[in-house]
Amino acid sequence: MSDQVANTTTEQGGAVLGWYQELSAKERRTLWACFTGWALDAMDVQLYSLVIVTITALWSISRGDAGLLATATLLASSVGGWLVGILADRFGRVRMLQITILWFSVFTFLCAFANSYEQLFLFRALQGFGFGGEYAAGAVLIGEIIRDEHRGKGNGIVHSGWAVGWGAAVIAYTVLFTFLPETVAWRALFAVGILPAIFVFFIRRFVDEPPLFVEAQSRYASGREARPSFLQIFAPSFLRTTILASLLTIGTQGGYYAIMIWLPTYLKTVRGLTVLSTGGYLAIIIVASFFGYVISAYLTDILGRRRNFILFAVCSMVTVLAYMFLPIGDSMLLFLGAPLGFFASGIYSGIGAFFNELYPTSVRGSGIGFCFNIGRAIGALFPALVGYISASMPLGEAIGIFTVAAYGLIIFAALLLPETKGRSLTA
């Protein structure tokens, strides 16, 4: 009977956990290593969005300056992401994953000791370098380890770690700001950011380099094949793909950061919510984000990469318009938080698998690192622009304008990119 049940589960390709049971031990270890690394990355990055109100009050800085600090972190992460992607193609996906986690942990911790806007600016920028690099290394690693038919689900599940890390940050924020004075609580919150450094020891012991990468390195070392330049992603055969993939991530990240960086501030200053109420609203969005990542992970393998992007972009656009422009009460705002988090976050799930399938092993790290992070670099301008423009219009309207434009860009890029569902990385 047990054998019959096991066989039935395996045969049901659409079963919720059937695909996971098919994974090897190596695939599972890598999946959870990348998931945890991304969750810890998210926790450290999201800490700043939760203390913007406190820091602007304590240091008497404007919303524009606060947005600029967030933008600087994202710009630095875009540089780190491409550079780490290049290094991952040369020195290994696992090695660069370890280095970047250690890097962003240390500089998040140092933010706790900043005594001026300039010092915090420097530490956040350096933290961003590791934040961007962690995604580049982790996305290539999980993309090359997970088998072709489950690549979308594997990458999407890894991305759901962002919601887990964000939730951890909100819990820490709620606890620390409830029991400590604000002047101390924000420093304690950043100090928590050192915890991810411990995880590096797990990666070092239990996660191996993908066979695709090891085989490629062997060919280069033996002279059977010349190592290509990382600039090959701009060669005529790849240039159109690189441009369109970059536009897709500009829209994805510009829309996400425009709303999520400023959402706690919007809830507290525009809606007048307390710390506990803000945490409650964010909890709804975060839980919905987790399910958005997971369901989108399945849909990207069912519908295909392009259709999934378009579906989530359209739904995100409609939800943001309702959230920011309709005259709704706090109860309805709470209700709309679920689709807001679901669609704005879920749209990320398809990126890892899609970009892995657009580039060959020789320049996969460079391709993913550049496309994802040039999108982050330009999308990083959105929080600063929202901050500056909100000086002359309501904050909600400023957020809405930029996010809707960003999601329109996603639809444009997805329509012009090729469908890669089912493409083998060994081809």
N, C-alpha and C positions, 0 to 999 in steps of 0.2 A: 504493500500500500504506500509506504514512504517513497519508494522508487517511482511509483506512478505519479504521486504528487509532485515530486521534484521534476520529472519529465514534463508534466503539464505546465509547471511554472516556467521552465526554460522555453517551451514552445510558444508561450504567449508573449510575443515581442512587445505587445503594448502594455503588459503588466507593469504596475508601478515600480516594483523592485526587481523585476525579472532581469533587466539589463545588468543591474549591479551584481546579481548572483553569477552572471557569466564572466565577470572580471576576474583576472588572476590576482594573487596576493600582491604582486608588484604593482599592478594597476590600482588596487585599492589603497595601498600605502601612499602612493604618489597622489592619488585623489585627495586623501585626507590631509596630507602634508600641504598641498597647494591650497586647499580649503582653509585650513587653519592659518596659514601664512597670510592669506588675503583678509581673513577676519581680523587678525591682529593689526594688519596694515590699516584697515578701515577704522578700527578703534582709535588708533593714534591720530589719524587724519581728522576724524569727526570731532575730536576734543575741542578744536578751535571754534567751530561753529556754535558750540554750546556756551562759550565764555565771551563771545563778542560783546554782549551787552555789558558784562562786568568790566571788561578791559576798557571799553570806550568811556565808561563812567569814571573809572579809577584814574585813567591817564588823560582824560579830556581830549580824546581824538574823535575825528568826524567819522561818519559812516563811510565816506570815500576812502579815508585812510585805513579803516578796518577792512573794507573790501579789497584794497590794494594789497594788504598783508596776505589775504587768502589767495589773491591772484599770483603773488610772488611765489607762494608755495607751489601752486599748480604749474607755473612757468618753469620753476626749477625741476619739478617732477617730469616735465616733458623732455628736458635735456637729459636727465638721468635715465629716463625710460629708453630713449634711443641709444644712448651710450652703452647701457647695460645690455640692450638687445644685441648690439654689435659684439660686445665682450662675451655674451652667452654663445654666439656662433663660434667663437674662437676658443674659449676656455671652459665652457660647459654651462648647462642650464642650472644644475644643482648647486654648483659652486657660487654662481652669481646670486642665486636665491638666498643662500646663507648670508652672503656679504650684505645684501640690501636690507634684509630683516634686521641684522645687527645695527646697520647704519641708521635706519629711521627710528629704531628704539632709543638709541643713545641721544640723538638730537631732539626727540620729543621730550625726553627726560630733562635735557638742559633748558628747555623752555620754562621749566618750573623756577629757574633761577634768574630769569631775565628781569632787569630793573628799569628797562626803558623800551620804548617802541622800537628803537633801532636794534637793540639786542634781540628782542623777540622776532623782529623781521629777519635777522641773520639766521637764528636757530631754526625758524620755520622754513626758510628757503633751503637750508641744508637738509632738514628733515624731508622736504619734498623731493630731493634728489633720490633718496632711498625709496620713497613711496612709489615714484614712477618706475624705478628699476625693478621693484618686486613684481609688479604686474608683468613686465616684459619677460622676465625669466620664468615666472610661474605659468604664464599663458602658453609659452612654447613647450615647457616641460609637460604639462598635462595634455596638450594637443598631440604631442608625439608619442605619449605612452598609451593613451586610451585608443582602442580599436576604432576603425572607421565608422561603423554603424552606430556607435555610442558617443562619438566625439562631441556632438552638440549637447547631449545630456551631461557628459562629464564636465565640459567647460562651463556649462550653465550652473551646475551644482556648485562648482568651485566659486562662481561669482556670487552665489547666494550667501557665501561667507561674509560678504560685505554687510548684509543686514544683521548678521549675528554680531559682528564687531561693532556696528553702529549701536545696536541694542546694549552691548556691554558698556559703551561710552555713556549712553543715556542713564543707565543704572548707576554707574559711578558718579555721574554728574548729580543725579537726584539725591543720592546718599550724602555725598560730600557737601553739597550746597544746603542740605537740610540741617546737618549737624555742625558745620564749621562756618565761621564768618566768611563773607565773600572774598575779603582780602587774603585769606589763607586758602580757601577752597579751590580757587582756580589754579594755584600753584600745586596743590596736592593732586589735582586732576591730571596735570601734565606729568607729574612724577610717576603716576601709574603707568605711563607710557614705556617704562623700561622693561616691563614684564615680557614682551615678545622676544627679547634677546635670549631668554631661556630656551625657546623653541628651536633655536639654531642647532642645539645638540641632538635633538631628535632627527632633524633633516640629515645631519652629518652621518648618523648611524644607520638609518633605515631607508633612505631614498637613493636610488642609483640613476646614472645618466641614461637617457633613452638609447636603445640600440641603433636607431637611425643616426643619431649624433655620433656615437662611437664608431660606427662604420664609416661615416664621412671623414672623421678625423684620421682613421686608418688609411684611407685613400690619399689624403693630403700628405700624410707623413711618409708614405711609400713612394710618392711621386707619380702615382697612377693618375692623379687628377690635380689640377692646379686649384689652389684656394681662390675663390672669387672675391672681388672687392665688395665691401658692404654697400658701395654706391651702385651696385648692379640693379637695385630696386628702382633706379631712375633711368635705366637703359630703355630704349624704345619698346622692347617687348613687355616691360613691366610698368612703364610710366603712367599709362591711362589707369591701370588698376591702383597704383599708389595714390594718384590724385583723388580718385573717387572714394577709395577706402578712407582717405584722410578727411574728405568732406563728410562722410558718414559719422566719423567719430567727433568731428567738430560739432555737428548737430546733437549727437548723443550726450556729449559731455557738457557742451555749452548749456543745453536745456536743463540737465540735471543739476549742475553747479549753481545756475542762476536761481533755482528755486530752493535747493536743499541747504546751501550755505546761508541763505537769508531767512529760511523758514522759522527757526527759533526766535529770531529778532522780530519777524512779522507777528508771530503769535503773542509775544510779550508786549511789544510796543504799540501795535495797531489794534490787536484784539484784547489787550490788557490782561493776559492770563498770568497766573503765578507760576513759580518754578514747578510745583507739583502738577498743575494743570497742563503746562507746556509739556512736561514729561509724559502725561497721559495721552495728549494728542500725538506726540511723536511716537509713542508706543504703538498706536494704531497704524501709523504710516510704516513703521519698521516691520511689524508683523506682516502687513500686506506686501511690503517689499520682498520679504523672504519668499512668500508664496509666488510673487511675480517672477522672481528669478527662477524658481523651481519649475513652474508651469511653462514659462518661456523656454526653459531648457528642453523640455519634452517637445514643445511645439516646433522648435527649430529643426528637430529631426523628423517631425511629422509633416509640417507644412513646407519646409525648406527655409533656407536662410533669408532670402529676400522677402518673401511673403510675411514672415514673422516680424521683420523690421518694420514693414509698412503697417501691419496691423497694430503694433504697439505704439508707433509714432502717431497714428491717427487718434487712437484712444487717449494717449497722453495729451495731445493738443486739446481735445474736447474737455478733458478733466481739468486742465489748468485754467482754461477759459471760465469754466463754471466756478472753480475755487477762488479765483482772484477778481472776477468781474460781476458775478451775480450777487444781489443783495441777500445774503443768507445769514441765518443766525448761527450761534456757536454749536448747536446740536447738529445742524446740517453740515457744518464745517467738519465736525468729528466724523460724520458719515462719509463725506467726500475724501477724507484722508486715506481711506482704504484704496480706492481706485487710483488716487494720486501716487501713493507709494508703489502700488502693484505695477502700473504701466511705466512710470518713469524709471524704475529700477529694472524691471523685467526686460527692457529693451537691450540691456547690456549683455544678456546671456548668450546671444548669438554671435557676439564679436569674436571671442576666442577661437571657436571652431572655424568660423568663416575666414578669418585672417590666416590661420594655419594652413587652410586649403588653397589660399591664393598664392603662396610662395613656396619654393623648394627648400629642402633642408639647409642648403648651403647659405641662404640669406634669410631664412625664416625669422630668426631673432631680429635681424636688422629691419625686415619688413614690418613685422608686428610692432616692434619698438618705435619705429618712425611713425607709422600711420596712427597708432593709438595715441601717441604722445604729441604729434603735431596737432591732433584734434584737441588734446588737453591744453596745449599751449594757447591756441586761439580761443578755445572754449573758456579758458581761464580768465579771459578779459571780461567775460559776462558778469561775474560777481562785482568787479570794480565798476563796470558801467552801470549796473543796477544801483550800486551805492551812490554814485555821483548823480545819476538821473533822478533818484528818489528825493533829491534835495528840491526838485522843482515839480514833482508829481507824486501822488501817493505811492508808497512802497509796493503795494499789491499790483498796481498797474505796471510799474517798472518791471517787476518780476514776470508778469504775464506776457508783456510784449516780447521780451527776449526769449522766453521759453517757447512760445508759439512759432517764432521765426526759426528757432533751432530745429524743431521737429519737422518743419517743412523741408529743411535741408536734408534730413534723413531720408524722407520719401524720395526726393530727387535723386540722391546717390544710389539708393537701393534699386530704383528702376533701371539704372544704367549698368550696374555691376552684374557679373555672371552668377548663375546659381551653381553652388559647389556641393550641395548635399550628396553624400556618398562618395566623394572623391577620395582616392587613396593617396596618402602622403608618400608612398613608395613609388608612385608613378613618375 
